[in-house]
Amino acid sequence: MQNEFASPEDPSDPAHKPLKTGQDDRRELLTVQARRVRATIGTKRSDKLLRLFDFLLARTLEGRPPSEMEIANEAFSIGPTVDGPQDATVRVYVHRLRKSLELSQADMAGPRLFIPKGEYALMLEEEPEDAGPVAAEAVPDADGKPQDPRRRWWWWFVGLVVAGLALNALVWWGYARRDVAAEAPAVVATTLWGPLAADSRPVTVVMGDYYLYGEKPDGEAGAPRLIRNPAINAREDLDLYLMARPEERARITDSDKRYVPSSAVAALGDVYKALRDITRTSGRKLSLLPVSQLTPDILKSSDIVYIGQLGGLGTLLRNPLFQASGFQVGETYDELIDSASGRRFRSDGGLVLADERMARRDFGYLASLPGPSGNHIVVIAGTRDPALRQMAEYAANPAKLAALTGAVPGGRHGFEALYQVRTLGSLNVNGQLLLARPLRSGDIWDMSKPSQRFPNDDFEGDGAAN
């Protein structure tokens, strides 16, 4: 496959075939914009993004969006032909290309190219939401079988665990070079961000992270495997666990490792569009920490923005938040219970479904509350990954936040909002605001005990991390 795509005037270009009436102008716009964007992608050190871009462009112009296997076999040529998903390479590079398109077109005028969620095709931003790739006649594949130009392939984002904090720091500084979106000032004026934006303290972004310990399988030699136990979220927790089970000391070791879910890293990019505007004019320091490194001193001396799942809050944030909240946590962090009505909101994320294309429910959570020293805390969370990503998108969306501001007019003194998020596999599709209300934040920093029993309290230690 050639790396350079042909000019629209080149009769040898396979995309130069006649299209249905009404498609020529759109195809020309798509090709012109692709030529402008391609130069920025071509400067990358690896050519995989460029090959992927050229392949998607050619297949979009033909009206034949490819499948994941076709990209692997025809664009990447990753060894022998595969007939089923082998790894996450294609999905990772599609995600990278989507972000590269956003960055490269940030300052460009006119319609922008994007890759729709759930598809492998290039489209123009000005097209209707229900418009598919440019239509064309069905074209036979290499085996002579007709291809359906309307077929679409659902896919989901990479669910691989991001190990260590070095990658998170790298992603953070990558986003630090990103231009601020035009809508950022409108975002800052909302109920969610207004109190924090009006402050002058440093801003600390805290990401939910999780503890891993080592376990040697019975009768097996070699390195211990890493285990994630929701009830054990710190070294102190592990010590208490082993005190209750001394017979397991021989096979369980402290690995001194923690991880941040990839969904939190992806959410960071969306939230940063709001944070950058808050700090760029005031000169306020902006820093990033895992929740395991959050200390009482940091909690008091800076404004805090938490990004992560509800189960990763850590006790320094979790206990005062749920003292003020009208919710209680159920048997797991997948379930929230409204204290006033008894209504239960349970995520479907833990269900195993034969068909991953079936819609599920997840629940997202946004909150703003006063801190212990007059500072401010913003919580952007979800019961599972899809809801977390949806809440991060909403936290940078002026229209969504304006609707939230109208729902809690007194929310500048602390509020919480719950959203139902529709999902397909690990993909967030859309969200609906279920309820929004002020928090009962009057004495939350004067009480030393949590307001309820939480699912991971069984072996909770006394470390500052949790």
Residue pairs with C-beta under 8 A, 6 or more apart in sequence:
1 51
1 54
1 55
1 74
1 75
2 54
3 47
3 50
3 51
3 54
4 54
5 13
5 15
5 31
5 34
5 35
5 38
5 54
5 57
5 58
6 12
6 13
6 15
6 16
7 13
8 15
8 16
8 28
8 31
8 32
10 16
14 58
14 62
15 27
15 31
15 58
15 61
15 62
17 62
17 136
19 27
19 134
19 135
19 136
20 135
20 136
23 134
23 135
26 124
26 127
26 134
27 61
27 134
29 111
29 124
30 57
30 60
30 61
30 113
30 122
30 123
30 124
30 134
31 57
31 61
33 110
33 111
33 112
33 113
33 124
34 53
34 57
34 113
34 122
36 108
37 53
37 101
37 104
37 105
37 108
37 113
38 50
38 53
38 54
40 100
40 104
41 49
41 50
41 53
41 97
41 100
41 104
42 50
44 50
44 100
48 76
48 93
49 93
49 96
49 97
49 100
51 75
51 76
52 71
52 75
52 76
52 93
52 94
52 97
53 97
53 122
54 75
55 66
55 71
55 74
55 75
56 65
56 66
56 97
56 115
56 120
56 121
56 122
57 122
59 65
59 66
59 120
59 121
60 121
60 122
60 123
60 133
60 134
61 134
61 136
62 136
62 139
62 149
63 133
63 134
63 135
63 136
63 137
63 139
63 149
64 136
64 139
64 147
64 149
65 119
65 120
65 121
65 133
65 151
65 152
65 153
66 74
66 75
66 120
67 120
67 153
68 85
68 90
68 91
68 120
68 153
68 155
69 82
69 83
69 84
69 85
71 90
71 94
71 120
72 78
72 82
72 86
72 89
72 90
73 81
73 82
76 89
76 90
76 93
78 86
78 89
88 158
88 160
91 155
91 156
91 157
91 158
92 158
94 115
94 120
94 155
95 157
95 158
97 115
98 114
98 115
99 269
101 112
101 113
101 114
101 115
102 114
103 178
105 112
105 113
106 178
106 179
106 181
107 179
111 124
111 125
111 126
112 124
112 125
113 122
113 123
113 124
113 125
114 122
114 123
114 124
114 125
115 121
115 122
115 123
116 123
117 427
118 152
118 153
118 154
118 155
118 424
118 427
119 133
119 152
119 153
120 153
120 155
121 132
121 133
122 133
123 131
123 133
132 150
132 152
133 149
135 149
136 149
137 149
138 146
138 147
138 148
138 149
139 146
139 147
139 149
140 146
140 147
141 147
154 356
154 357
154 424
154 425
154 427
155 427
156 356
156 424
156 425
156 426
156 427
157 262
157 263
157 266
157 389
157 426
157 427
158 262
159 262
159 385
159 426
160 262
161 259
161 261
161 262
162 168
162 259
162 260
162 261
162 262
162 264
162 265
163 257
163 259
164 257
164 259
165 209
165 258
165 260
165 290
167 265
168 207
168 260
168 265
168 268
168 288
168 290
169 288
171 265
171 268
171 269
172 205
172 268
172 272
172 288
175 268
175 269
175 272
176 272
176 276
178 269
178 272
178 273
178 276
180 273
180 276
180 277
180 280
181 273
181 396
183 396
183 397
183 398
184 273
184 274
184 276
184 277
184 396
185 277
186 398
186 402
187 193
187 273
187 274
187 277
187 395
187 396
187 397
187 398
187 401
188 194
188 197
188 274
188 277
188 278
189 197
190 398
190 401
190 402
190 404
190 405
191 368
191 401
191 404
191 405
191 408
191 411
191 412
191 415
192 366
192 368
192 378
192 395
192 401
192 404
192 405
193 274
193 278
193 378
193 401
194 412
195 368
195 370
195 376
195 412
196 203
196 278
196 303
196 305
196 368
196 376
196 378
197 278
199 303
199 375
199 376
200 282
200 284
201 284
201 301
201 302
201 303
201 375
202 284
202 285
202 286
202 287
202 301
202 302
202 303
203 275
203 278
203 279
203 284
203 285
203 286
203 287
203 302
203 303
203 304
203 305
204 287
204 288
204 289
204 294
204 298
204 302
204 303
204 304
204 305
205 268
205 271
205 275
205 286
205 287
205 288
205 289
205 305
205 307
206 289
206 290
206 291
206 294
206 304
206 305
206 306
206 307
206 308
206 317
207 260
207 264
207 265
207 268
207 288
207 289
207 290
207 291
207 306
207 307
207 308
207 312
208 260
208 261
208 264
208 290
208 291
208 306
208 307
208 308
208 309
208 311
208 312
208 313
208 314
208 381
209 258
209 259
209 260
209 290
209 291
209 292
209 308
209 312
210 228
210 233
210 258
210 259
210 260
210 261
210 312
211 228
211 232
211 233
211 234
211 235
211 237
211 238
211 257
211 258
211 292
212 226
212 227
212 228
212 255
212 257
212 258
212 259
213 226
213 227
213 229
213 232
213 238
213 252
213 253
213 254
213 255
214 223
214 224
214 225
214 226
214 227
214 252
214 253
214 254
214 255
215 224
215 225
215 226
215 227
215 251
215 252
215 253
216 222
216 224
216 225
216 251
216 252
216 253
217 225
217 251
218 251
224 251
224 253
224 255
226 255
226 257
229 241
230 311
230 332
230 333
230 455
230 456
231 237
231 241
231 455
231 456
231 457
231 458
231 459
232 238
232 241
232 456
232 459
233 314
233 456
233 460
233 466
234 292
234 460
234 461
234 463
234 465
234 466
235 254
235 256
235 461
235 463
236 460
236 461
236 462
236 463
236 466
237 459
237 460
237 461
237 466
238 252
238 254
238 459
239 461
240 459
240 460
240 461
241 459
242 248
242 249
242 252
244 459
258 290
258 292
260 290
260 308
261 308
261 309
261 312
261 385
262 385
263 309
263 385
263 386
263 388
263 389
264 307
264 308
264 309
264 312
264 388
266 389
266 392
267 307
267 380
267 388
267 389
267 391
267 392
268 307
268 392
269 392
270 389
270 392
270 393
270 395
270 396
271 305
271 307
271 380
271 392
271 395
271 396
273 396
274 395
274 396
275 286
275 305
276 286
278 284
279 285
279 286
287 302
289 298
291 306
291 308
291 312
291 313
291 314
291 316
291 317
291 465
292 314
292 465
292 466
293 465
294 304
294 314
294 316
294 317
294 464
294 465
295 316
295 464
296 316
296 464
298 304
299 316
299 317
299 371
299 372
300 371
300 372
300 373
300 375
301 373
301 375
302 375
303 371
303 375
303 376
303 377
303 378
304 317
304 371
304 375
304 376
304 377
304 378
305 377
305 378
305 380
306 313
306 317
306 377
306 378
306 379
306 380
306 381
307 380
307 381
307 388
307 392
308 381
308 388
309 333
309 381
309 382
309 383
309 384
309 385
309 388
310 329
310 333
310 336
310 365
310 381
310 382
310 383
311 332
311 333
311 455
311 456
313 321
313 379
313 381
314 465
314 466
315 450
315 460
315 466
316 464
316 466
317 377
317 379
318 450
318 454
319 449
319 450
319 451
320 369
320 372
320 444
320 445
320 447
321 367
321 369
321 377
321 379
321 444
322 328
322 329
322 450
322 451
322 452
322 454
323 440
323 444
323 447
323 450
323 451
324 369
324 414
324 416
324 439
324 440
324 441
324 444
325 367
325 416
325 439
325 440
326 338
326 339
326 340
326 416
326 437
326 439
326 440
327 336
327 337
327 338
327 339
327 416
327 418
328 336
328 337
328 339
328 452
329 335
329 336
329 337
329 452
329 454
329 455
330 336
330 337
330 344
330 346
330 455
331 455
332 350
332 455
333 383
333 455
334 346
334 347
334 349
334 350
334 383
334 384
335 344
335 345
335 346
335 347
335 383
336 344
336 345
336 346
336 363
336 365
336 383
336 418
337 343
337 344
337 345
338 344
338 345
338 435
345 363
345 418
345 420
345 434
347 360
347 361
347 362
347 363
347 383
347 384
347 387
348 360
348 361
348 362
348 423
349 360
349 362
349 383
349 384
349 385
349 386
349 423
351 360
353 360
356 424
356 425
357 424
357 425
358 424
359 422
359 423
359 424
359 429
360 422
360 423
360 424
361 420
361 421
361 422
361 423
362 382
362 383
362 384
362 386
362 387
362 390
362 420
362 421
362 423
362 428
363 382
363 383
363 387
363 418
363 419
363 420
363 421
364 381
364 382
364 383
364 387
364 388
364 390
364 391
364 394
364 418
364 419
364 420
364 421
364 431
365 379
365 381
365 382
365 383
365 387
365 391
365 416
365 417
365 418
365 419
366 378
366 379
366 380
366 381
366 391
366 394
366 395
366 404
366 416
366 417
366 419
367 377
367 378
367 379
367 381
367 414
367 415
367 416
367 417
367 439
368 376
368 377
368 378
368 379
368 411
368 412
368 414
368 415
369 376
369 377
369 379
369 414
369 439
369 441
369 444
370 376
370 377
370 413
370 414
370 441
371 377
371 445
372 445
378 395
380 388
380 391
380 392
380 395
381 388
381 391
382 388
382 389
382 390
382 391
382 421
384 423
385 426
386 421
386 423
386 426
386 427
386 428
387 419
387 421
387 423
387 428
387 431
389 428
390 419
390 421
390 428
390 430
390 431
391 419
391 431
393 428
394 400
394 401
394 404
394 419
394 431
395 401
403 433
404 411
404 417
404 433
404 436
405 411
407 417
407 433
407 436
408 415
408 417
408 436
408 437
408 438
410 438
411 436
411 438
413 438
413 439
413 441
414 438
414 439
414 441
415 436
415 437
415 438
415 439
416 436
416 437
416 439
417 433
417 435
417 436
417 437
418 433
418 434
418 435
418 436
419 431
419 432
419 433
419 434
420 431
420 432
420 434
421 428
421 429
421 430
421 431
421 432
422 428
422 429
422 430
422 431
422 432
423 429
450 457
460 466
